[in-house]
Amino acid sequence: MADCRFANDEAGIAALADWAGCHGAGLVVMEASGGVEQDAFPALWQAGMPCALNNPKAVRRFAEAMGRLEKT
């Protein structure tokens, strides 16, 4: 899957939901990082898209365990 960026506004969140649905995403996982996720998570959830918030430290530790030392 290609990297994509979406604006953190109503149109961007709608585009994210469409993109995830078109690519068969079973789950949208967001890092709980400074509030950026606060608009996207409820909007996706209300649209019926399964989503989860993960602790940034846990994500980093998982990346390290998998041998991926770059920013995740």
CORDA-V83184 format. One record per backbone hydrogen bond with DSSP energy under -1.0 kcal/mol. NH is the residue of the N-H (numbers start at 1). CO is the residue of the C=O. E is the energy in kcal/mol with one decimal. If there is no record, write none. Layout:
[[NH,CO,E] [NH,CO,E]]
This chain:
[[9,7,-1.4] [13,9,-2.8] [14,10,-2.1] [15,11,-2.2] [16,12,-2.3] [17,13,-2.3] [18,14,-2.3] [19,15,-2.8] [20,16,-2.9] [21,17,-2.2] [22,18,-2.6] [23,19,-1.6] [24,21,-1.3] [25,20,-2.7] [28,50,-2.5] [30,52,-2.9] [32,54,-2.8] [33,31,-1.5] [36,33,-1.1] [38,35,-1.5] [41,37,-2.6] [43,39,-1.4] [44,40,-2.9] [45,41,-2.6] [46,42,-2.6] [47,43,-1.3] [48,45,-1.6] [49,44,-2.5] [52,28,-2.3] [54,30,-2.9] [59,55,-2.1] [60,56,-2.3] [61,57,-2.4] [62,58,-2.2] [63,59,-2.4] [64,60,-2.5] [65,61,-2.3] [66,62,-1.7] [67,64,-1.5] [68,63,-3.0]]
